[in-house]
Amino acid sequence: MLVGKLTLTATKIAKELGFADDGYRVVMNCNEQGGQSVYHIHLHCLGGRQLTWPPG
């Protein structure tokens, strides 16, 4: 339920920032090897440019 609310909020932010229509990525890093440096739940909303795969 919490992750769903965070995802909906990320969508709202992407719309407000103007990159929802072109596409964006929502990322949640988990633990040290997953890239987490702040140990509380949060999402990263990435957009506004062409994103590649694999990330990094």
N, CA, C and O atoms as a Maestro MAE file, in Angstrom:
{
 s_m_m2io_version
 :::
 2.0.0
}

f_m_ct {
 s_m_title
 :::
 protein
 m_atom[224] {
  # First column is atom index #
  i_m_mmod_type
  r_m_x_coord
  r_m_y_coord
  r_m_z_coord
  i_m_residue_number
  s_m_chain_name
  s_m_pdb_residue_name
  s_m_pdb_atom_name
  i_m_atomic_number
  :::
  1 25 0.812 -1.181 0.000 1 A "MET " " N  " 7
  2 3 0.000 0.000 0.000 1 A "MET " " CA " 6
  3 2 0.867 1.261 0.000 1 A "MET " " C  " 6
  4 15 0.584 2.201 -0.742 1 A "MET " " O  " 8
  5 25 1.913 1.290 0.820 2 A "LEU " " N  " 7
  6 3 2.792 2.452 0.875 2 A "LEU " " CA " 6
  7 2 3.526 2.645 -0.447 2 A "LEU " " C  " 6
  8 15 3.621 3.766 -0.947 2 A "LEU " " O  " 8
  9 25 4.044 1.560 -1.014 3 A "VAL " " N  " 7
  10 3 4.762 1.669 -2.286 3 A "VAL " " CA " 6
  11 2 3.824 2.154 -3.382 3 A "VAL " " C  " 6
  12 15 4.237 2.923 -4.249 3 A "VAL " " O  " 8
  13 25 2.580 1.721 -3.357 4 A "GLY " " N  " 7
  14 3 1.597 2.193 -4.330 4 A "GLY " " CA " 6
  15 2 1.373 3.693 -4.217 4 A "GLY " " C  " 6
  16 15 1.291 4.389 -5.229 4 A "GLY " " O  " 8
  17 25 1.273 4.194 -2.992 5 A "LYS " " N  " 7
  18 3 1.094 5.631 -2.783 5 A "LYS " " CA " 6
  19 2 2.328 6.403 -3.243 5 A "LYS " " C  " 6
  20 15 2.210 7.477 -3.833 5 A "LYS " " O  " 8
  21 25 3.513 5.850 -2.971 6 A "LEU " " N  " 7
  22 3 4.744 6.499 -3.428 6 A "LEU " " CA " 6
  23 2 4.801 6.550 -4.951 6 A "LEU " " C  " 6
  24 15 5.227 7.554 -5.523 6 A "LEU " " O  " 8
  25 25 4.375 5.476 -5.607 7 A "THR " " N  " 7
  26 3 4.376 5.429 -7.068 7 A "THR " " CA " 6
  27 2 3.397 6.446 -7.645 7 A "THR " " C  " 6
  28 15 3.720 7.128 -8.617 7 A "THR " " O  " 8
  29 25 2.225 6.555 -7.069 8 A "LEU " " N  " 7
  30 3 1.257 7.559 -7.523 8 A "LEU " " CA " 6
  31 2 1.800 8.972 -7.331 8 A "LEU " " C  " 6
  32 15 1.585 9.846 -8.171 8 A "LEU " " O  " 8
  33 25 2.498 9.190 -6.231 9 A "THR " " N  " 7
  34 3 3.103 10.499 -5.986 9 A "THR " " CA " 6
  35 2 4.211 10.780 -6.992 9 A "THR " " C  " 6
  36 15 4.350 11.911 -7.457 9 A "THR " " O  " 8
  37 25 5.006 9.758 -7.335 10 A "ALA " " N  " 7
  38 3 6.053 9.931 -8.344 10 A "ALA " " CA " 6
  39 2 5.443 10.308 -9.689 10 A "ALA " " C  " 6
  40 15 5.998 11.142 -10.405 10 A "ALA " " O  " 8
  41 25 4.316 9.708 -10.039 11 A "THR " " N  " 7
  42 3 3.618 10.050 -11.283 11 A "THR " " CA " 6
  43 2 3.161 11.502 -11.254 11 A "THR " " C  " 6
  44 15 3.301 12.222 -12.243 11 A "THR " " O  " 8
  45 25 2.620 11.927 -10.133 12 A "LYS " " N  " 7
  46 3 2.176 13.321 -9.989 12 A "LYS " " CA " 6
  47 2 3.356 14.278 -10.155 12 A "LYS " " C  " 6
  48 15 3.239 15.297 -10.834 12 A "LYS " " O  " 8
  49 25 4.479 13.956 -9.542 13 A "ILE " " N  " 7
  50 3 5.670 14.801 -9.647 13 A "ILE " " CA " 6
  51 2 6.178 14.840 -11.086 13 A "ILE " " C  " 6
  52 15 6.546 15.905 -11.581 13 A "ILE " " O  " 8
  53 25 6.203 13.685 -11.764 14 A "ALA " " N  " 7
  54 3 6.642 13.648 -13.166 14 A "ALA " " CA " 6
  55 2 5.757 14.537 -14.034 14 A "ALA " " C  " 6
  56 15 6.252 15.213 -14.935 14 A "ALA " " O  " 8
  57 25 4.461 14.539 -13.770 15 A "LYS " " N  " 7
  58 3 3.548 15.413 -14.515 15 A "LYS " " CA " 6
  59 2 3.840 16.876 -14.216 15 A "LYS " " C  " 6
  60 15 3.884 17.702 -15.128 15 A "LYS " " O  " 8
  61 25 4.039 17.198 -12.946 16 A "GLU " " N  " 7
  62 3 4.317 18.582 -12.553 16 A "GLU " " CA " 6
  63 2 5.627 19.089 -13.154 16 A "GLU " " C  " 6
  64 15 5.742 20.265 -13.500 16 A "GLU " " O  " 8
  65 25 6.616 18.197 -13.276 17 A "LEU " " N  " 7
  66 3 7.917 18.582 -13.831 17 A "LEU " " CA " 6
  67 2 7.937 18.547 -15.356 17 A "LEU " " C  " 6
  68 15 8.904 18.986 -15.980 17 A "LEU " " O  " 8
  69 25 6.867 18.024 -15.954 18 A "GLY " " N  " 7
  70 3 6.718 18.074 -17.401 18 A "GLY " " CA " 6
  71 2 7.373 16.961 -18.186 18 A "GLY " " C  " 6
  72 15 7.540 17.094 -19.399 18 A "GLY " " O  " 8
  73 25 7.754 15.859 -17.540 19 A "PHE " " N  " 7
  74 3 8.342 14.765 -18.312 19 A "PHE " " CA " 6
  75 2 7.541 13.468 -18.272 19 A "PHE " " C  " 6
  76 15 8.043 12.425 -18.692 19 A "PHE " " O  " 8
  77 25 6.320 13.511 -17.782 20 A "ALA " " N  " 7
  78 3 5.497 12.300 -17.715 20 A "ALA " " CA " 6
  79 2 5.135 11.781 -19.104 20 A "ALA " " C  " 6
  80 15 5.146 10.571 -19.328 20 A "ALA " " O  " 8
  81 25 4.817 12.671 -20.034 21 A "ASP " " N  " 7
  82 3 4.395 12.236 -21.370 21 A "ASP " " CA " 6
  83 2 5.528 11.590 -22.157 21 A "ASP " " C  " 6
  84 15 5.297 10.645 -22.911 21 A "ASP " " O  " 8
  85 25 6.752 12.089 -21.990 22 A "ASP " " N  " 7
  86 3 7.892 11.537 -22.727 22 A "ASP " " CA " 6
  87 2 8.428 10.262 -22.098 22 A "ASP " " C  " 6
  88 15 9.049 9.448 -22.782 22 A "ASP " " O  " 8
  89 25 8.196 10.081 -20.810 23 A "GLY " " N  " 7
  90 3 8.650 8.882 -20.115 23 A "GLY " " CA " 6
  91 2 9.582 9.218 -18.968 23 A "GLY " " C  " 6
  92 15 10.280 10.232 -18.981 23 A "GLY " " O  " 8
  93 25 9.576 8.357 -17.994 24 A "TYR " " N  " 7
  94 3 10.410 8.549 -16.813 24 A "TYR " " CA " 6
  95 2 10.631 7.200 -16.150 24 A "TYR " " C  " 6
  96 15 9.996 6.209 -16.508 24 A "TYR " " O  " 8
  97 25 11.528 7.173 -15.190 25 A "ARG " " N  " 7
  98 3 11.861 5.945 -14.468 25 A "ARG " " CA " 6
  99 2 11.729 6.213 -12.978 25 A "ARG " " C  " 6
  100 15 12.165 7.254 -12.485 25 A "ARG " " O  " 8
  101 25 11.126 5.269 -12.265 26 A "VAL " " N  " 7
  102 3 11.016 5.342 -10.809 26 A "VAL " " CA " 6
  103 2 11.915 4.250 -10.239 26 A "VAL " " C  " 6
  104 15 11.789 3.081 -10.605 26 A "VAL " " O  " 8
  105 25 12.823 4.633 -9.340 27 A "VAL " " N  " 7
  106 3 13.821 3.707 -8.809 27 A "VAL " " CA " 6
  107 2 13.748 3.703 -7.285 27 A "VAL " " C  " 6
  108 15 13.603 4.749 -6.651 27 A "VAL " " O  " 8
  109 25 13.851 2.510 -6.715 28 A "MET " " N  " 7
  110 3 13.991 2.376 -5.268 28 A "MET " " CA " 6
  111 2 15.245 1.541 -5.018 28 A "MET " " C  " 6
  112 15 15.276 0.355 -5.347 28 A "MET " " O  " 8
  113 25 16.266 2.146 -4.444 29 A "ASN " " N  " 7
  114 3 17.497 1.434 -4.120 29 A "ASN " " CA " 6
  115 2 17.332 0.748 -2.769 29 A "ASN " " C  " 6
  116 15 16.828 1.347 -1.818 29 A "ASN " " O  " 8
  117 25 17.762 -0.515 -2.688 30 A "CYS " " N  " 7
  118 3 17.614 -1.282 -1.451 30 A "CYS " " CA " 6
  119 2 18.965 -1.813 -0.989 30 A "CYS " " C  " 6
  120 15 19.612 -2.594 -1.688 30 A "CYS " " O  " 8
  121 25 19.376 -1.387 0.179 31 A "ASN " " N  " 7
  122 3 20.602 -1.816 0.843 31 A "ASN " " CA " 6
  123 2 21.853 -1.345 0.101 31 A "ASN " " C  " 6
  124 15 21.768 -0.812 -1.005 31 A "ASN " " O  " 8
  125 25 23.005 -1.548 0.720 32 A "GLU " " N  " 7
  126 3 24.262 -0.972 0.227 32 A "GLU " " CA " 6
  127 2 24.597 -1.389 -1.201 32 A "GLU " " C  " 6
  128 15 24.915 -0.533 -2.027 32 A "GLU " " O  " 8
  129 25 24.534 -2.677 -1.510 33 A "GLN " " N  " 7
  130 3 24.897 -3.128 -2.852 33 A "GLN " " CA " 6
  131 2 23.870 -2.722 -3.894 33 A "GLN " " C  " 6
  132 15 24.163 -2.747 -5.089 33 A "GLN " " O  " 8
  133 25 22.681 -2.351 -3.468 34 A "GLY " " N  " 7
  134 3 21.665 -1.841 -4.373 34 A "GLY " " CA " 6
  135 2 21.771 -0.341 -4.581 34 A "GLY " " C  " 6
  136 15 20.973 0.243 -5.313 34 A "GLY " " O  " 8
  137 25 22.747 0.285 -3.944 35 A "GLY " " N  " 7
  138 3 22.964 1.707 -4.124 35 A "GLY " " CA " 6
  139 2 22.288 2.593 -3.096 35 A "GLY " " C  " 6
  140 15 22.289 3.816 -3.237 35 A "GLY " " O  " 8
  141 25 21.709 1.992 -2.059 36 A "GLN " " N  " 7
  142 3 21.027 2.789 -1.041 36 A "GLN " " CA " 6
  143 2 22.052 3.460 -0.139 36 A "GLN " " C  " 6
  144 15 22.938 2.795 0.399 36 A "GLN " " O  " 8
  145 25 21.937 4.762 0.027 37 A "SER " " N  " 7
  146 3 22.832 5.493 0.926 37 A "SER " " CA " 6
  147 2 22.060 6.208 2.036 37 A "SER " " C  " 6
  148 15 22.650 6.598 3.044 37 A "SER " " O  " 8
  149 25 20.767 6.380 1.863 38 A "VAL " " N  " 7
  150 3 19.906 6.975 2.882 38 A "VAL " " CA " 6
  151 2 18.941 5.880 3.320 38 A "VAL " " C  " 6
  152 15 18.111 5.430 2.529 38 A "VAL " " O  " 8
  153 25 19.045 5.453 4.570 39 A "TYR " " N  " 7
  154 3 18.322 4.270 5.014 39 A "TYR " " CA " 6
  155 2 16.934 4.589 5.558 39 A "TYR " " C  " 6
  156 15 16.640 4.410 6.740 39 A "TYR " " O  " 8
  157 25 16.095 5.071 4.643 40 A "HIS " " N  " 7
  158 3 14.657 5.165 4.851 40 A "HIS " " CA " 6
  159 2 14.019 5.005 3.474 40 A "HIS " " C  " 6
  160 15 14.690 5.177 2.456 40 A "HIS " " O  " 8
  161 25 12.751 4.684 3.437 41 A "ILE " " N  " 7
  162 3 12.099 4.412 2.158 41 A "ILE " " CA " 6
  163 2 11.911 5.716 1.382 41 A "ILE " " C  " 6
  164 15 11.358 6.689 1.896 41 A "ILE " " O  " 8
  165 25 12.379 5.713 0.146 42 A "HIS " " N  " 7
  166 3 12.170 6.836 -0.760 42 A "HIS " " CA " 6
  167 2 12.370 6.350 -2.187 42 A "HIS " " C  " 6
  168 15 13.002 5.320 -2.421 42 A "HIS " " O  " 8
  169 25 11.836 7.090 -3.121 43 A "LEU " " N  " 7
  170 3 11.962 6.766 -4.539 43 A "LEU " " CA " 6
  171 2 12.732 7.864 -5.241 43 A "LEU " " C  " 6
  172 15 12.764 9.010 -4.792 43 A "LEU " " O  " 8
  173 25 13.350 7.497 -6.348 44 A "HIS " " N  " 7
  174 3 13.974 8.463 -7.240 44 A "HIS " " CA " 6
  175 2 13.124 8.505 -8.500 44 A "HIS " " C  " 6
  176 15 12.800 7.459 -9.064 44 A "HIS " " O  " 8
  177 25 12.766 9.681 -8.940 45 A "CYS " " N  " 7
  178 3 11.978 9.872 -10.157 45 A "CYS " " CA " 6
  179 2 12.898 10.523 -11.185 45 A "CYS " " C  " 6
  180 15 13.254 11.694 -11.052 45 A "CYS " " O  " 8
  181 25 13.283 9.762 -12.210 46 A "LEU " " N  " 7
  182 3 14.261 10.215 -13.200 46 A "LEU " " CA " 6
  183 2 13.574 10.471 -14.525 46 A "LEU " " C  " 6
  184 15 12.771 9.655 -14.978 46 A "LEU " " O  " 8
  185 25 13.876 11.582 -15.143 47 A "GLY " " N  " 7
  186 3 13.285 11.894 -16.440 47 A "GLY " " CA " 6
  187 2 13.863 13.171 -16.997 47 A "GLY " " C  " 6
  188 15 14.806 13.741 -16.448 47 A "GLY " " O  " 8
  189 25 13.283 13.611 -18.095 48 A "GLY " " N  " 7
  190 3 13.738 14.836 -18.720 48 A "GLY " " CA " 6
  191 2 14.871 14.642 -19.699 48 A "GLY " " C  " 6
  192 15 15.400 15.616 -20.233 48 A "GLY " " O  " 8
  193 25 15.253 13.405 -19.944 49 A "ARG " " N  " 7
  194 3 16.302 13.073 -20.911 49 A "ARG " " CA " 6
  195 2 16.124 11.621 -21.323 49 A "ARG " " C  " 6
  196 15 15.355 10.885 -20.705 49 A "ARG " " O  " 8
  197 25 16.829 11.212 -22.360 50 A "GLN " " N  " 7
  198 3 16.781 9.819 -22.799 50 A "GLN " " CA " 6
  199 2 17.513 8.957 -21.774 50 A "GLN " " C  " 6
  200 15 18.692 9.181 -21.503 50 A "GLN " " O  " 8
  201 25 16.828 7.985 -21.211 51 A "LEU " " N  " 7
  202 3 17.433 7.065 -20.256 51 A "LEU " " CA " 6
  203 2 17.866 5.805 -20.996 51 A "LEU " " C  " 6
  204 15 17.220 5.390 -21.958 51 A "LEU " " O  " 8
  205 25 18.946 5.206 -20.552 52 A "THR " " N  " 7
  206 3 19.474 4.015 -21.219 52 A "THR " " CA " 6
  207 2 19.352 2.801 -20.304 52 A "THR " " C  " 6
  208 15 19.081 2.925 -19.110 52 A "THR " " O  " 8
  209 25 19.558 1.634 -20.891 53 A "TRP " " N  " 7
  210 3 19.573 0.381 -20.138 53 A "TRP " " CA " 6
  211 2 20.765 -0.423 -20.590 53 A "TRP " " C  " 6
  212 15 20.993 -0.512 -21.796 53 A "TRP " " O  " 8
  213 25 21.533 -1.010 -19.712 54 A "PRO " " N  " 7
  214 3 21.363 -0.979 -18.267 54 A "PRO " " CA " 6
  215 2 21.720 0.393 -17.699 54 A "PRO " " C  " 6
  216 15 22.511 1.135 -18.280 54 A "PRO " " O  " 8
  217 25 21.124 0.712 -16.553 55 A "PRO " " N  " 7
  218 3 21.404 2.009 -15.937 55 A "PRO " " CA " 6
  219 2 22.817 2.051 -15.361 55 A "PRO " " C  " 6
  220 15 23.458 1.016 -15.175 55 A "PRO " " O  " 8
  221 25 23.281 3.237 -15.088 56 A "GLY " " N  " 7
  222 3 24.576 3.386 -14.413 56 A "GLY " " CA " 6
  223 2 25.671 3.863 -15.286 56 A "GLY " " C  " 6
  224 15 26.801 4.025 -14.827 56 A "GLY " " O  " 8
  :::
 }
 m_bond[223] {
  # First column is bond index #
  i_m_from
  i_m_to
  i_m_order
  :::
  1 1 2 1
  2 2 3 1
  3 3 4 2
  4 3 5 1
  5 5 6 1
  6 6 7 1
  7 7 8 2
  8 7 9 1
  9 9 10 1
  10 10 11 1
  11 11 12 2
  12 11 13 1
  13 13 14 1
  14 14 15 1
  15 15 16 2
  16 15 17 1
  17 17 18 1
  18 18 19 1
  19 19 20 2
  20 19 21 1
  21 21 22 1
  22 22 23 1
  23 23 24 2
  24 23 25 1
  25 25 26 1
  26 26 27 1
  27 27 28 2
  28 27 29 1
  29 29 30 1
  30 30 31 1
  31 31 32 2
  32 31 33 1
  33 33 34 1
  34 34 35 1
  35 35 36 2
  36 35 37 1
  37 37 38 1
  38 38 39 1
  39 39 40 2
  40 39 41 1
  41 41 42 1
  42 42 43 1
  43 43 44 2
  44 43 45 1
  45 45 46 1
  46 46 47 1
  47 47 48 2
  48 47 49 1
  49 49 50 1
  50 50 51 1
  51 51 52 2
  52 51 53 1
  53 53 54 1
  54 54 55 1
  55 55 56 2
  56 55 57 1
  57 57 58 1
  58 58 59 1
  59 59 60 2
  60 59 61 1
  61 61 62 1
  62 62 63 1
  63 63 64 2
  64 63 65 1
  65 65 66 1
  66 66 67 1
  67 67 68 2
  68 67 69 1
  69 69 70 1
  70 70 71 1
  71 71 72 2
  72 71 73 1
  73 73 74 1
  74 74 75 1
  75 75 76 2
  76 75 77 1
  77 77 78 1
  78 78 79 1
  79 79 80 2
  80 79 81 1
  81 81 82 1
  82 82 83 1
  83 83 84 2
  84 83 85 1
  85 85 86 1
  86 86 87 1
  87 87 88 2
  88 87 89 1
  89 89 90 1
  90 90 91 1
  91 91 92 2
  92 91 93 1
  93 93 94 1
  94 94 95 1
  95 95 96 2
  96 95 97 1
  97 97 98 1
  98 98 99 1
  99 99 100 2
  100 99 101 1
  101 101 102 1
  102 102 103 1
  103 103 104 2
  104 103 105 1
  105 105 106 1
  106 106 107 1
  107 107 108 2
  108 107 109 1
  109 109 110 1
  110 110 111 1
  111 111 112 2
  112 111 113 1
  113 113 114 1
  114 114 115 1
  115 115 116 2
  116 115 117 1
  117 117 118 1
  118 118 119 1
  119 119 120 2
  120 119 121 1
  121 121 122 1
  122 122 123 1
  123 123 124 2
  124 123 125 1
  125 125 126 1
  126 126 127 1
  127 127 128 2
  128 127 129 1
  129 129 130 1
  130 130 131 1
  131 131 132 2
  132 131 133 1
  133 133 134 1
  134 134 135 1
  135 135 136 2
  136 135 137 1
  137 137 138 1
  138 138 139 1
  139 139 140 2
  140 139 141 1
  141 141 142 1
  142 142 143 1
  143 143 144 2
  144 143 145 1
  145 145 146 1
  146 146 147 1
  147 147 148 2
  148 147 149 1
  149 149 150 1
  150 150 151 1
  151 151 152 2
  152 151 153 1
  153 153 154 1
  154 154 155 1
  155 155 156 2
  156 155 157 1
  157 157 158 1
  158 158 159 1
  159 159 160 2
  160 159 161 1
  161 161 162 1
  162 162 163 1
  163 163 164 2
  164 163 165 1
  165 165 166 1
  166 166 167 1
  167 167 168 2
  168 167 169 1
  169 169 170 1
  170 170 171 1
  171 171 172 2
  172 171 173 1
  173 173 174 1
  174 174 175 1
  175 175 176 2
  176 175 177 1
  177 177 178 1
  178 178 179 1
  179 179 180 2
  180 179 181 1
  181 181 182 1
  182 182 183 1
  183 183 184 2
  184 183 185 1
  185 185 186 1
  186 186 187 1
  187 187 188 2
  188 187 189 1
  189 189 190 1
  190 190 191 1
  191 191 192 2
  192 191 193 1
  193 193 194 1
  194 194 195 1
  195 195 196 2
  196 195 197 1
  197 197 198 1
  198 198 199 1
  199 199 200 2
  200 199 201 1
  201 201 202 1
  202 202 203 1
  203 203 204 2
  204 203 205 1
  205 205 206 1
  206 206 207 1
  207 207 208 2
  208 207 209 1
  209 209 210 1
  210 210 211 1
  211 211 212 2
  212 211 213 1
  213 213 214 1
  214 214 215 1
  215 215 216 2
  216 215 217 1
  217 217 218 1
  218 218 219 1
  219 219 220 2
  220 219 221 1
  221 221 222 1
  222 222 223 1
  223 223 224 2
  :::
 }
}
